[in-house]
Structures are given as structure tokens and as C-alpha cells.
Amino acid sequence: MDARIREYRPFDEEPVVELSLRAWAPVFDSMRSVLGDQLFLRLHGDWRTYQERAVRQVLSDGAMKVWVAATEARVVGFAAATVADPTGLLGEISMLAVDPNSQGSGVGGRLTEHATTWLRDAGMQVAMIDTGGDAGHAPARQVYEQADYTLMPIARYFKAL
């Protein structure tokens, strides 16, 4: 795919939100199947509203550096990174999504590498990405592993109260 990575601009907001919701639909389906309806609904309610709010918050956060991958016709992916701990020299890729029609084309890997390079150039010594261990997050894990990120297994448990 001939997508060019460039800095996010305010007019990209709606296309980024829309592609994010398409990209994360199978992720939220997977989380719902793992957690069950009761926990899932308590955590995320209407997941589309929850995720739209999260994406818009990242896009408007001045501490985030955001890029889009775009063809001549449309935005096909985006990534956001930040300096998570300047004293510990830790940077984080906070959010990354690729439109389902462009997944598997290398866009996710290119966005990951672009954000990683920015973190390195910002003086970070370690870069971090969080993702889920469920089936819905498997494509993301594959991208990060191909980019030479090392998995740190973490257990997270939930209980409805």
C-alpha cells in the first residue's frame, strides 16, 4: 500500500475517529467474549462512545505526538506517542490503529517504526506499547513483535462489584 506517514492535522480528526472505530470493533468483540457482558458493559458501556472519547482525547492532548498514514484518497491509520517518563527515559506508543481494509499491508509496522524513531530521537532509551493478550489483539502483538518489541507478560484481573 502506498500510504505516506505525515503529522496529524486537525482536519484528520473525523477520519481518524471513524477508522479507529472500524479497527477496534473486533478488539472490543474479543474483550466482550473474554470478560462477559456484565464486566464488559461496566468497563466500557457503549464501547463506540468510550473509544471515540479516548481517541479524541489523545488527538487533542498537547503532550502527544500524532501521525497519520494516508493515501491520496484517505487516512488509513494513525499512531500517537508520548514521553511517558522523562526521568526514566521511557516513551510510549499510546495508540495505534489501521483501517481494516489496510490491515496486513505493512501500515501498522511502518507507523510503529515511525513512532519508535521519534521516541529515540526525543532521547528515550526505552519504548513501550500496551496491548491485550486476547485474540482480538493478536494482529497488534504480531506487529509489535516484528518491530522487535519484547513481550512482558502481565496479568490483569477484573471483578464486577
trRosetta pair geometry for C-beta under 8 A, 3 or more apart (Angstrom, degrees):
i j d omega theta_ij theta_ji phi_ij phi_ji
1 71 7.1 -86 176 -75 97 116
1 76 7.0 -122 159 118 146 169
1 102 5.8 56 -101 -145 172 97
1 105 3.9 40 -7 162 121 142
1 106 6.8 -175 35 50 94 92
1 107 6.1 -28 70 -53 137 104
2 71 6.2 83 86 -122 75 93
3 69 4.2 48 146 168 131 98
3 70 6.1 143 -158 62 88 16
3 71 5.2 -64 -98 -61 73 71
3 76 5.2 -99 -105 47 144 130
3 77 7.0 71 153 25 161 105
3 102 7.1 51 -43 -155 146 142
3 105 7.8 93 0 112 120 130
3 107 5.5 24 48 -108 149 110
3 110 7.5 156 80 71 105 150
4 69 7.1 163 76 -153 28 58
4 70 6.0 -33 60 65 78 73
4 71 7.6 123 11 -100 77 30
5 67 5.3 26 -176 164 96 130
5 68 7.3 176 -144 90 56 36
5 69 5.2 -30 -89 -95 73 72
5 110 6.2 -156 -44 139 130 110
5 111 6.5 168 -109 -95 127 65
5 114 5.0 -130 158 -86 163 162
6 67 6.5 166 86 -155 24 86
6 68 6.3 -19 63 61 74 80
6 70 6.5 -41 28 26 108 114
7 66 7.3 85 -165 86 63 62
7 67 5.9 -65 -106 -107 34 70
7 68 7.8 26 126 18 17 79
8 12 5.3 -124 -155 62 75 144
8 16 7.2 16 -133 -63 117 152
8 59 6.8 -135 161 -139 151 88
8 66 3.7 -11 2 107 144 105
8 67 6.0 -130 -33 -98 82 15
8 68 5.3 106 -93 -25 70 96
8 78 6.6 55 -87 -142 115 119
9 12 5.2 107 59 -9 65 104
10 13 6.0 -14 -173 -25 51 112
12 15 5.7 -71 -163 53 58 107
12 16 5.3 57 144 -29 89 111
12 68 5.2 -134 -156 -43 151 154
12 70 7.8 -102 -116 -70 119 131
12 75 5.7 108 -150 -76 98 151
12 78 7.5 133 152 -91 129 132
13 16 5.9 -65 -148 37 24 109
13 17 6.3 21 160 -17 65 107
13 56 7.2 51 -163 -117 110 80
13 59 5.8 118 -117 157 89 158
14 17 5.8 -53 -144 37 32 110
14 18 6.2 30 159 -18 66 109
15 18 5.7 -57 -143 40 30 111
15 19 6.2 23 162 -14 67 107
15 68 7.9 59 96 -143 117 145
15 74 6.4 -170 -149 -166 136 85
15 75 4.1 116 129 35 132 124
16 19 6.2 -57 -143 40 27 103
16 20 6.1 33 155 -25 62 110
16 55 6.6 -178 129 172 98 124
16 59 6.5 134 91 -86 148 135
16 68 6.5 -105 -83 -100 108 116
16 75 6.0 -58 -68 129 65 154
16 78 4.9 21 -132 -22 110 155
16 97 8.0 116 -169 64 75 120
17 20 5.6 -59 -150 34 28 116
17 21 6.7 26 156 -19 64 103
17 52 5.6 48 -161 -136 113 84
17 55 5.3 150 -109 101 72 141
17 56 6.5 17 -91 -62 121 85
17 59 8.0 -67 -59 -18 89 150
18 21 6.1 -55 -152 32 30 108
18 22 6.7 26 152 -12 63 105
19 22 5.6 -56 -151 40 38 111
19 23 5.9 37 152 -21 71 109
19 75 6.2 -128 -12 105 145 96
19 76 7.0 169 -134 -149 154 25
19 77 7.1 -127 138 -86 147 34
19 78 7.4 127 77 0 127 101
19 97 6.3 150 119 121 93 117
19 98 7.7 -62 160 174 120 20
19 99 4.3 -69 -147 -81 113 89
20 23 5.7 -56 -141 39 29 110
20 24 6.0 8 166 -4 66 114
20 51 6.5 -168 135 151 110 113
20 52 7.7 143 87 -97 123 53
20 55 4.8 132 89 -93 173 151
20 78 7.5 -43 -67 42 101 117
20 97 4.7 106 -113 67 70 170
21 24 6.3 -63 -134 47 25 97
21 25 6.7 51 158 -52 59 90
21 48 5.7 41 -137 -137 120 90
21 51 6.3 140 -98 96 72 129
21 52 6.6 4 -71 -71 114 88
22 25 6.1 -33 -156 -8 29 116
22 99 6.1 24 85 -142 131 69
22 100 5.4 -110 146 -2 105 107
23 27 7.6 19 132 -5 66 119
23 97 4.1 141 78 -170 158 106
23 98 6.0 133 -117 64 134 40
23 99 6.2 -98 -64 -103 102 25
23 100 6.0 -174 -96 -47 56 73
23 103 7.5 140 -127 -61 93 119
24 27 4.6 -58 -155 42 64 121
24 28 5.8 60 147 -21 88 99
24 47 7.8 -144 126 151 114 117
24 51 5.6 -174 86 -146 154 157
24 97 6.5 -56 -43 -118 92 129
25 28 6.2 -59 -148 39 27 103
25 29 6.4 30 153 -20 63 107
26 29 5.3 -50 -144 36 38 117
26 30 6.2 41 155 -22 67 103
26 136 5.1 -180 132 -136 77 97
27 30 5.8 -55 -153 35 29 111
27 31 6.5 27 151 -17 64 105
27 132 7.1 137 -160 27 100 137
27 136 4.0 139 -120 150 42 123
27 137 6.1 67 -129 -68 100 70
28 31 5.5 -48 -142 37 37 112
28 32 6.2 42 155 -23 65 103
28 44 6.9 -173 -142 154 112 167
28 47 4.3 112 -153 167 150 162
28 51 7.3 -95 -61 -44 135 138
28 136 7.3 -176 7 -178 23 164
29 32 5.8 -55 -151 34 29 112
29 33 6.6 26 153 -17 63 105
29 136 6.4 155 66 -92 74 134
30 33 5.8 -55 -150 35 32 108
30 34 6.5 27 153 -15 65 107
30 132 7.6 149 105 106 123 147
30 134 4.7 149 147 131 115 125
30 135 5.1 -150 -136 68 129 81
30 136 2.6 -158 20 -29 146 116
30 137 7.1 -151 91 -13 150 69
31 34 5.7 -58 -148 39 33 109
31 35 5.8 11 163 -2 70 116
31 40 6.3 134 123 -117 89 108
31 44 7.6 85 107 -16 137 149
31 132 6.8 -102 -83 -123 99 166
31 134 6.1 166 -81 38 56 163
31 136 6.4 -73 -28 38 71 147
32 35 6.3 -64 -132 50 25 96
32 36 7.6 -71 178 108 56 2
32 37 6.8 31 -168 -90 96 52
32 40 4.3 54 -117 -122 70 165
32 47 7.9 -93 -56 -43 114 144
33 134 8.0 143 68 -168 94 134
34 134 5.0 -97 -43 -109 148 134
35 39 4.0 -120 171 87 106 120
35 40 4.5 136 85 -58 125 83
35 43 7.1 -60 178 15 166 138
35 158 6.4 -2 -132 63 107 145
36 39 5.5 76 65 22 85 99
36 40 6.5 -165 86 -8 37 99
37 40 5.8 -66 -138 43 25 110
37 41 5.8 18 170 -16 68 113
38 41 6.4 -63 -147 37 19 103
38 42 6.6 14 157 -14 58 111
38 160 5.1 -33 138 -71 115 157
39 42 5.8 -62 -148 39 31 109
39 43 6.1 21 159 -14 68 112
39 158 5.2 102 -156 121 134 132
39 159 7.9 -79 -102 -138 117 9
39 160 5.3 -120 -82 -59 73 98
40 43 6.0 -66 -150 41 27 105
40 44 5.9 -35 175 34 67 110
40 47 7.9 -36 171 -63 100 116
41 44 6.9 -78 -121 61 22 71
41 45 6.1 57 -169 -102 62 35
42 45 7.8 31 -129 -58 9 65
42 160 5.9 145 0 -121 158 93
43 158 7.2 -39 -62 -143 131 151
44 47 4.4 17 152 -94 129 78
44 50 4.7 -113 -160 16 76 169
44 51 8.0 16 -156 -39 114 84
45 49 6.8 -45 100 64 111 117
45 50 6.0 143 55 -51 89 116
46 49 4.3 53 91 15 110 112
46 50 6.6 166 86 -14 56 89
47 50 5.2 -57 -144 42 37 117
47 51 5.8 30 161 -16 72 109
48 51 6.1 -56 -140 41 26 104
48 52 6.1 29 158 -21 62 109
49 52 5.8 -52 -141 36 27 112
49 53 6.4 29 158 -19 61 107
50 53 6.1 -63 -158 35 24 110
50 54 6.6 21 150 -17 63 109
51 54 5.4 -52 -146 36 37 113
51 55 6.2 36 156 -19 69 104
52 55 5.9 -55 -147 37 30 108
52 56 6.2 26 156 -15 65 109
53 56 5.9 -57 -145 40 28 108
53 57 6.2 32 155 -24 63 108
54 57 5.7 -55 -149 33 28 114
54 58 6.6 28 154 -17 63 104
54 95 7.7 160 141 -98 102 140
55 58 5.8 -55 -152 35 33 110
55 59 6.3 30 153 -18 66 109
55 95 7.0 159 -112 179 68 158
56 59 5.6 -55 -145 39 33 113
56 60 6.2 16 160 -7 67 112
57 60 6.2 -68 -145 45 26 99
57 61 6.2 40 154 -43 64 106
58 61 5.6 -47 -145 14 30 119
58 64 5.5 107 -173 -87 71 172
58 66 7.0 120 141 -86 93 126
58 80 4.9 168 170 41 122 178
58 94 6.2 -179 -129 110 123 126
58 95 5.1 -13 -136 11 171 146
59 64 7.6 -87 -98 83 15 143
59 66 6.1 36 -120 -73 60 172
59 80 7.6 -112 -76 -85 50 137
61 64 4.3 73 84 -2 104 111
61 80 8.0 77 56 -173 116 138
61 82 7.7 -37 119 -82 129 137
63 82 5.2 48 134 -138 93 123
63 83 7.5 -105 -178 42 98 79
64 80 4.7 -8 -172 -170 124 111
64 81 7.1 132 -157 65 71 29
64 82 5.1 -59 -101 -68 58 106
64 94 6.5 -83 -118 38 113 143
65 80 7.0 154 76 -155 44 58
65 81 5.2 -24 60 64 97 83
65 82 6.9 162 12 -81 76 52
65 115 7.7 156 91 -130 106 82
65 118 5.9 -146 104 156 152 151
66 78 6.4 6 -175 -178 97 111
66 79 7.2 175 -147 90 56 44
66 80 4.6 -17 -99 -101 84 85
67 78 6.6 173 90 -151 49 65
67 79 5.4 -1 56 55 94 87
67 80 7.9 -180 21 -79 61 43
67 111 6.7 -178 87 -138 114 88
67 114 5.9 -83 68 123 166 138
67 115 7.0 -148 24 -70 123 84
68 75 4.9 -51 -175 -138 131 111
68 77 6.9 150 -162 86 58 50
68 78 4.7 -29 -104 -97 67 89
69 75 7.2 108 74 -163 50 64
69 76 5.2 -61 101 69 98 87
69 77 4.0 13 39 57 117 99
69 78 7.0 -146 12 -70 73 40
69 98 7.4 -4 48 -115 136 88
69 102 7.8 178 103 145 127 155
69 107 4.9 155 116 -158 167 107
69 110 6.7 99 -101 88 134 118
69 111 5.7 -90 -38 -67 120 107
70 74 6.8 -140 -148 115 80 29
70 75 4.8 -41 -97 -100 92 57
70 76 6.5 152 -108 10 33 79
71 74 6.0 15 51 47 95 60
71 76 6.1 56 -12 -22 95 124
74 99 7.9 31 121 -34 121 164
75 78 6.9 12 174 -53 120 100
75 99 7.8 135 113 -38 64 124
76 98 6.5 13 146 -158 78 75
76 99 4.8 -91 -154 20 62 119
76 101 7.5 -97 -137 79 102 90
76 102 4.1 77 -178 -31 120 166
76 107 5.8 -100 115 -129 113 163
77 96 7.5 12 -180 -175 103 75
77 97 6.3 -166 -145 99 70 51
77 98 4.0 -14 -100 -108 116 69
77 99 6.4 -114 -62 -1 66 74
77 102 6.3 -120 -41 95 103 139
77 107 4.5 155 -7 149 150 125
77 108 6.6 -145 -141 -76 151 57
77 111 5.5 -119 131 -46 127 146
78 95 7.5 5 108 114 96 99
78 96 7.2 -158 97 -137 52 46
78 97 6.1 9 50 53 80 83
78 111 7.2 127 161 -138 12 144
79 93 6.1 -38 -171 -155 108 108
79 95 7.0 171 -151 93 42 59
79 96 4.5 6 -110 -106 83 89
79 111 4.0 157 -31 171 128 110
79 112 6.9 -176 -108 -72 150 39
79 114 6.7 142 53 73 144 107
79 115 4.6 -111 139 -49 137 131
80 93 7.2 124 80 -166 47 59
80 94 4.9 -50 100 62 100 101
80 95 4.5 23 38 49 111 94
80 96 7.4 -150 24 -64 63 58
80 115 7.7 40 87 -116 11 134
81 91 6.2 27 177 168 109 109
81 92 6.6 176 -151 92 68 44
81 93 4.9 -37 -95 -103 91 57
81 94 6.4 162 -108 4 29 83
81 115 4.2 153 -44 -163 133 106
81 118 5.9 140 68 82 147 125
81 119 5.7 -109 172 -59 141 101
82 91 6.9 -178 94 -156 36 75
82 92 5.8 -11 60 60 80 89
82 94 5.7 29 10 -31 106 127
83 86 5.2 39 154 -74 127 83
83 90 7.8 113 -170 85 59 50
83 91 5.4 -49 -109 -104 50 82
83 119 7.6 153 -88 -132 65 81
83 122 6.1 -133 -75 142 109 141
83 124 6.6 -160 -120 -71 82 113
84 90 4.8 -55 69 110 106 96
84 91 6.0 144 6 -135 88 21
84 92 4.1 68 -49 -11 127 113
84 128 6.8 -34 11 44 156 121
85 88 3.9 4 122 42 127 107
85 89 7.2 -30 97 25 84 20
85 90 4.1 29 46 45 104 108
86 89 7.1 27 -168 -80 33 42
88 126 7.7 -40 139 39 93 119
89 123 6.5 -99 -134 132 100 81
89 124 5.2 150 175 -142 72 48
89 125 4.1 46 125 11 131 97
89 126 6.5 101 109 18 83 80
90 124 6.4 57 -153 -150 8 108
90 125 7.6 -44 -72 56 48 75
90 126 5.1 -22 -111 73 72 103
90 127 7.8 149 -163 -97 58 24
90 128 6.3 13 -175 -6 103 119
91 119 3.4 180 94 -145 159 118
91 122 6.4 108 -85 70 141 128
91 124 3.6 -55 -16 -95 113 167
91 126 7.2 172 29 89 68 51
91 127 5.1 -26 75 -109 96 72
91 128 7.2 171 89 21 45 75
92 119 8.0 139 9 -106 19 139
92 127 7.2 151 -94 -163 27 62
92 128 4.8 -31 -106 70 79 93
92 129 7.0 143 -161 -84 69 42
92 130 7.7 4 -159 -8 116 91
93 96 5.9 9 159 -38 118 117
93 112 6.7 -3 -113 -131 170 69
93 115 4.7 86 -105 126 108 147
93 116 7.2 -37 -53 -63 123 69
93 119 7.6 -89 -54 -39 78 137
93 127 6.7 42 -19 177 93 107
93 128 7.4 -158 24 90 70 44
93 129 4.5 -11 59 -94 108 97
96 108 6.6 96 153 -145 121 84
96 111 5.8 148 -145 116 112 130
96 112 6.6 28 -129 -76 162 78
96 115 7.4 -111 -83 -5 117 155
96 129 7.5 -17 5 -142 129 125
96 140 7.3 137 81 -133 111 108
96 143 8.0 -141 119 103 143 149
98 102 5.3 -118 173 90 100 100
98 103 5.0 130 102 -85 118 72
98 105 8.0 -170 178 41 139 94
98 107 4.9 135 -128 91 127 118
98 108 4.7 -85 -29 -63 139 91
98 111 7.3 -168 -71 9 100 142
99 102 4.6 64 66 19 92 105
99 103 7.2 -140 91 -32 43 78
100 103 5.5 -32 -144 -1 38 118
102 105 5.1 -72 -174 24 67 133
102 107 5.1 18 147 4 117 149
103 107 7.6 -90 -98 47 34 110
103 108 6.9 30 -130 -26 70 123
103 139 6.4 4 -170 180 127 155
104 139 7.9 -76 -63 -143 77 125
106 109 5.2 -57 -159 44 60 114
106 110 5.8 61 144 -24 83 104
107 110 5.7 -58 -146 38 31 110
107 111 6.2 30 156 -17 66 106
108 111 5.8 -55 -146 38 29 109
108 112 6.3 32 154 -21 64 107
108 139 7.6 131 5 148 174 100
108 140 7.4 -130 -168 -114 143 58
108 143 4.3 -72 127 -118 122 151
109 112 5.6 -52 -146 35 31 114
109 113 6.3 28 156 -16 65 106
109 143 5.4 -143 -73 -150 69 91
109 146 6.0 -50 -110 98 119 126
109 147 6.2 180 -143 -65 77 101
110 113 5.8 -53 -145 39 31 109
110 114 6.2 35 153 -23 64 106
111 114 5.6 -52 -145 35 31 114
111 115 6.3 27 158 -14 65 106
112 115 6.1 -59 -149 40 27 106
112 116 6.1 28 154 -20 64 111
112 129 7.5 -25 -134 -68 105 155
112 143 5.8 162 -29 152 148 108
112 144 6.6 -161 -137 -96 149 59
112 147 4.6 -101 125 -71 135 161
113 116 5.5 -55 -142 38 30 114
113 117 6.2 34 157 -22 65 104
113 147 6.1 -151 -67 -129 75 114
114 117 5.9 -54 -151 33 27 111
114 118 6.6 28 151 -19 61 105
115 118 5.6 -52 -151 34 34 114
115 119 6.5 35 151 -19 66 103
115 127 7.9 133 121 -157 89 137
116 119 5.7 -53 -151 35 33 111
116 120 6.4 34 151 -18 65 104
116 127 5.2 -145 -128 33 81 179
116 147 6.7 176 -30 172 153 127
117 120 5.6 -53 -148 37 33 113
117 121 6.2 30 154 -16 66 108
118 121 5.7 -57 -145 42 30 110
118 122 6.2 31 153 -21 64 108
119 122 5.6 -56 -147 36 31 113
119 124 4.3 -41 169 42 88 140
119 127 4.7 109 95 -96 157 110
120 124 6.3 -82 -86 61 30 85
120 127 7.4 -51 -52 -45 76 122
124 127 6.2 90 120 -71 136 73
127 149 7.4 -89 95 -105 98 103
129 144 5.3 -144 72 -116 142 134
129 149 6.0 -35 30 -137 113 164
131 137 4.8 157 162 -172 102 128
131 140 4.5 -166 -141 114 152 131
131 141 5.9 -160 94 -68 139 73
131 144 6.8 -168 5 -11 139 147
132 136 6.7 15 78 73 137 91
132 137 3.7 165 64 -21 88 151
132 140 7.8 76 39 57 72 133
133 137 6.7 -9 -25 65 9 131
133 141 7.8 68 -115 -71 47 142
133 153 7.8 55 -93 -136 140 76
134 137 5.6 88 60 15 70 99
134 138 7.9 -92 109 -36 44 80
135 138 5.5 -19 -161 -22 44 118
137 140 5.0 -53 -169 42 73 116
137 141 5.9 78 133 -27 87 98
138 141 5.6 -54 -146 35 34 112
138 142 6.4 37 156 -22 66 104
139 142 5.6 -53 -151 33 34 115
139 143 6.7 36 152 -20 65 102
140 143 5.7 -52 -152 33 35 112
140 144 6.4 27 154 -14 67 107
141 144 5.9 -60 -148 40 32 107
141 145 6.1 30 156 -18 68 109
141 151 7.4 29 -154 -93 106 119
142 145 5.9 -56 -143 39 28 109
142 146 6.3 28 157 -18 63 108
143 146 5.9 -61 -151 38 27 110
143 147 6.4 19 152 -13 64 110
144 147 5.6 -59 -148 42 33 109
144 149 4.2 -45 170 45 92 135
145 148 7.7 52 -179 -73 35 16
145 149 6.4 -85 -83 59 33 80
145 151 7.0 -10 -88 -42 100 103
